[in-house]
Amino acid sequence: MPYVCPLCNGLAPLTAACPDCGYTLDNEGKREDYAGPYSPYGSADQYTSALSLHSLEGCEHVVQCPHCHEAYIYRVNLWESP
């Protein structure tokens, strides 16, 4: 059964709040895009993995707070594809 990421496919907005200040986090894209061999960004390991959903499987996104500028890894539960 195929699954899709609701954030990657624009099916749902990111509604997570920053654990430090409470502002709504901005989605900065998939974690693997930051860690690719030709990535212009730093290693994805530098981000704190403070936020996650209940599932151990899912699509990991880098999220950042627009207020305090902290970045986190956010795990999104995949949805079953119709």
Buried (B, 14 or more C-beta within 10 A) or exposed (E): EEEBBBBBEEEEEBEBEBEEEEEBBBBBEBBEEBBEEEEEEEEBEEBEEEBBEEEEEBBBBBBBBEEEEBBBBBBBBBBEEE
